[in-house]
Amino acid sequence: MVQVVNQTRRAILARKCEVARSFVARGRGLLGRESLPVDGGLLIEPCSSIHMLFMRFAIDAIFVDRHGKVVALYPNLPPWRLYAGHHQARYVLELPVGVIAATQTTIGDQIVVQPVE
């Protein structure tokens, strides 16, 4: 588990964010789940694109490059969308709908991933 912070806005994006780095974990993503916890999320790395096929709920997706800068935002990404991504992304944060708006996250913001103690 990690905590993900938008350092530019001084806002916490996810207090308890799961990390998916293995081939199996990245492929599974959020499939089979009913929702994300309010302060939760999923960080998928490496990842430059996602699909929403077979998903049961919408998410906010934030694509971040290798320097920790936001390169693409997909607020309220609906189930069954075929593609979301950015060619410069190193990882994606999948978060509950409304996090992007509530934290006023924008392209170019600096994201920091911290271990949860």
Phi and psi in degrees as GROMACS dihedral restraints (atoms count N, CA, C in turn):
[ dihedral_restraints ]
;  ai    aj    ak    al  type     phi  dphi    fc
    3     4     5     6     1  -135.4    20    10
    4     5     6     7     1   162.1    20    10
    6     7     8     9     1  -106.6    20    10
    7     8     9    10     1   138.1    20    10
    9    10    11    12     1  -117.9    20    10
   10    11    12    13     1   126.9    20    10
   12    13    14    15     1  -124.1    20    10
   13    14    15    16     1   135.6    20    10
   15    16    17    18     1   -85.9    20    10
   16    17    18    19     1   100.8    20    10
   18    19    20    21     1   -66.8    20    10
   19    20    21    22     1   -34.5    20    10
   21    22    23    24     1   -61.7    20    10
   22    23    24    25     1   -43.6    20    10
   24    25    26    27     1   -95.0    20    10
   25    26    27    28     1    -4.8    20    10
   27    28    29    30     1    54.2    20    10
   28    29    30    31     1    50.3    20    10
   30    31    32    33     1  -131.6    20    10
   31    32    33    34     1   138.8    20    10
   33    34    35    36     1   -83.7    20    10
   34    35    36    37     1   124.7    20    10
   36    37    38    39     1   -86.4    20    10
   37    38    39    40     1   -38.5    20    10
   39    40    41    42     1  -153.1    20    10
   40    41    42    43     1   125.7    20    10
   42    43    44    45     1   -79.1    20    10
   43    44    45    46     1   -36.3    20    10
   45    46    47    48     1  -130.3    20    10
   46    47    48    49     1    88.1    20    10
   48    49    50    51     1  -105.0    20    10
   49    50    51    52     1   124.2    20    10
   51    52    53    54     1   -72.8    20    10
   52    53    54    55     1   155.6    20    10
   54    55    56    57     1  -121.2    20    10
   55    56    57    58     1   129.9    20    10
   57    58    59    60     1  -116.5    20    10
   58    59    60    61     1   107.2    20    10
   60    61    62    63     1  -117.2    20    10
   61    62    63    64     1   -22.0    20    10
   63    64    65    66     1   -77.8    20    10
   64    65    66    67     1   159.9    20    10
   66    67    68    69     1   -56.9    20    10
   67    68    69    70     1   -45.4    20    10
   69    70    71    72     1   -66.9    20    10
   70    71    72    73     1   -46.6    20    10
   72    73    74    75     1   -64.0    20    10
   73    74    75    76     1   -39.8    20    10
   75    76    77    78     1   -67.0    20    10
   76    77    78    79     1   -39.2    20    10
   78    79    80    81     1   -68.3    20    10
   79    80    81    82     1   -36.9    20    10
   81    82    83    84     1   -74.3    20    10
   82    83    84    85     1   -42.1    20    10
   84    85    86    87     1    51.5    20    10
   85    86    87    88     1  -125.2    20    10
   87    88    89    90     1  -102.1    20    10
   88    89    90    91     1     8.3    20    10
   90    91    92    93     1   -58.1    20    10
   91    92    93    94     1   137.3    20    10
   93    94    95    96     1    89.7    20    10
   94    95    96    97     1    -9.4    20    10
   96    97    98    99     1   -90.7    20    10
   97    98    99   100     1   155.9    20    10
   99   100   101   102     1   -90.3    20    10
  100   101   102   103     1   -26.9    20    10
  102   103   104   105     1  -170.9    20    10
  103   104   105   106     1   178.3    20    10
  105   106   107   108     1  -110.2    20    10
  106   107   108   109     1   145.5    20    10
  108   109   110   111     1   -62.5    20    10
  109   110   111   112     1   153.8    20    10
  111   112   113   114     1   -52.5    20    10
  112   113   114   115     1   -46.8    20    10
  114   115   116   117     1   -99.1    20    10
  115   116   117   118     1    16.8    20    10
  117   118   119   120     1  -102.2    20    10
  118   119   120   121     1  -179.0    20    10
  120   121   122   123     1   178.1    20    10
  121   122   123   124     1   179.9    20    10
  123   124   125   126     1  -136.3    20    10
  124   125   126   127     1   125.3    20    10
  126   127   128   129     1  -102.7    20    10
  127   128   129   130     1   120.9    20    10
  129   130   131   132     1  -110.8    20    10
  130   131   132   133     1   121.9    20    10
  132   133   134   135     1  -143.4    20    10
  133   134   135   136     1   134.6    20    10
  135   136   137   138     1   -75.0    20    10
  136   137   138   139     1   150.5    20    10
  138   139   140   141     1  -166.4    20    10
  139   140   141   142     1   124.8    20    10
  141   142   143   144     1  -116.8    20    10
  142   143   144   145     1    -5.2    20    10
  144   145   146   147     1  -157.0    20    10
  145   146   147   148     1   154.6    20    10
  147   148   149   150     1  -136.9    20    10
  148   149   150   151     1   165.2    20    10
  150   151   152   153     1  -127.4    20    10
  151   152   153   154     1   162.6    20    10
  153   154   155   156     1  -115.2    20    10
  154   155   156   157     1    16.7    20    10
  156   157   158   159     1   -61.5    20    10
  157   158   159   160     1   136.2    20    10
  159   160   161   162     1    69.2    20    10
  160   161   162   163     1     7.3    20    10
  162   163   164   165     1   -76.3    20    10
  163   164   165   166     1   151.6    20    10
  165   166   167   168     1  -102.9    20    10
  166   167   168   169     1    -8.0    20    10
  168   169   170   171     1  -152.2    20    10
  169   170   171   172     1   159.0    20    10
  171   172   173   174     1   -79.4    20    10
  172   173   174   175     1   158.3    20    10
  174   175   176   177     1  -140.8    20    10
  175   176   177   178     1   165.3    20    10
  177   178   179   180     1   -96.3    20    10
  178   179   180   181     1   134.5    20    10
  180   181   182   183     1  -122.9    20    10
  181   182   183   184     1   129.0    20    10
  183   184   185   186     1  -120.0    20    10
  184   185   186   187     1   120.2    20    10
  186   187   188   189     1   -97.5    20    10
  187   188   189   190     1   131.9    20    10
  189   190   191   192     1  -126.8    20    10
  190   191   192   193     1   138.3    20    10
  192   193   194   195     1   -85.5    20    10
  193   194   195   196     1  -179.0    20    10
  195   196   197   198     1   -68.3    20    10
  196   197   198   199     1   -12.4    20    10
  198   199   200   201     1   -96.4    20    10
  199   200   201   202     1     1.0    20    10
  201   202   203   204     1    85.6    20    10
  202   203   204   205     1    13.7    20    10
  204   205   206   207     1   -94.9    20    10
  205   206   207   208     1   138.1    20    10
  207   208   209   210     1   -68.7    20    10
  208   209   210   211     1   125.2    20    10
  210   211   212   213     1  -112.4    20    10
  211   212   213   214     1   -17.5    20    10
  213   214   215   216     1  -158.0    20    10
  214   215   216   217     1   145.8    20    10
  216   217   218   219     1  -128.2    20    10
  217   218   219   220     1   135.8    20    10
  219   220   221   222     1  -131.6    20    10
  220   221   222   223     1    84.4    20    10
  222   223   224   225     1   -73.0    20    10
  223   224   225   226     1   143.1    20    10
  225   226   227   228     1    51.7    20    10
  226   227   228   229     1    50.0    20    10
  228   229   230   231     1   -71.4    20    10
  229   230   231   232     1   117.0    20    10
  231   232   233   234     1   -79.5    20    10
  232   233   234   235     1   156.1    20    10
  234   235   236   237     1   -58.2    20    10
  235   236   237   238     1   151.7    20    10
  237   238   239   240     1    74.0    20    10
  238   239   240   241     1    10.9    20    10
  240   241   242   243     1   -74.5    20    10
  241   242   243   244     1   139.2    20    10
  243   244   245   246     1   -79.2    20    10
  244   245   246   247     1   -30.6    20    10
  246   247   248   249     1  -154.0    20    10
  247   248   249   250     1   140.0    20    10
  249   250   251   252     1  -148.8    20    10
  250   251   252   253     1   137.4    20    10
  252   253   254   255     1   169.1    20    10
  253   254   255   256     1  -174.5    20    10
  255   256   257   258     1  -156.6    20    10
  256   257   258   259     1   134.9    20    10
  258   259   260   261     1   -64.2    20    10
  259   260   261   262     1   -21.9    20    10
  261   262   263   264     1   -92.1    20    10
  262   263   264   265     1    -3.1    20    10
  264   265   266   267     1   -69.4    20    10
  265   266   267   268     1   140.3    20    10
  267   268   269   270     1   -99.8    20    10
  268   269   270   271     1   -35.2    20    10
  270   271   272   273     1  -149.5    20    10
  271   272   273   274     1   165.3    20    10
  273   274   275   276     1  -124.7    20    10
  274   275   276   277     1   143.4    20    10
  276   277   278   279     1  -106.1    20    10
  277   278   279   280     1   121.3    20    10
  279   280   281   282     1  -102.6    20    10
  280   281   282   283     1   119.0    20    10
  282   283   284   285     1  -130.3    20    10
  283   284   285   286     1   162.4    20    10
  285   286   287   288     1   -60.2    20    10
  286   287   288   289     1   147.0    20    10
  288   289   290   291     1   -57.0    20    10
  289   290   291   292     1   135.1    20    10
  291   292   293   294     1   105.8    20    10
  292   293   294   295     1   -14.8    20    10
  294   295   296   297     1   -66.3    20    10
  295   296   297   298     1   -42.8    20    10
  297   298   299   300     1   -58.8    20    10
  298   299   300   301     1   -47.5    20    10
  300   301   302   303     1   -66.9    20    10
  301   302   303   304     1   -45.5    20    10
  303   304   305   306     1   -63.6    20    10
  304   305   306   307     1   -33.1    20    10
  306   307   308   309     1   -96.3    20    10
  307   308   309   310     1    -3.0    20    10
  309   310   311   312     1    55.3    20    10
  310   311   312   313     1    35.6    20    10
  312   313   314   315     1   -66.8    20    10
  313   314   315   316     1   134.9    20    10
  315   316   317   318     1  -134.8    20    10
  316   317   318   319     1   166.4    20    10
  318   319   320   321     1   -56.6    20    10
  319   320   321   322     1   134.8    20    10
  321   322   323   324     1    96.2    20    10
  322   323   324   325     1   -13.7    20    10
  324   325   326   327     1   -62.4    20    10
  325   326   327   328     1   149.8    20    10
  327   328   329   330     1   -93.3    20    10
  328   329   330   331     1   126.1    20    10
  330   331   332   333     1  -108.4    20    10
  331   332   333   334     1   137.9    20    10
  333   334   335   336     1  -123.8    20    10
  334   335   336   337     1   132.2    20    10
  336   337   338   339     1  -107.9    20    10
  337   338   339   340     1   123.9    20    10
  339   340   341   342     1  -123.9    20    10
  340   341   342   343     1   142.4    20    10
  342   343   344   345     1   -63.2    20    10
  343   344   345   346     1   145.0    20    10
  345   346   347   348     1   -85.8    20    10
  346   347   348   349     1   128.0    20    10
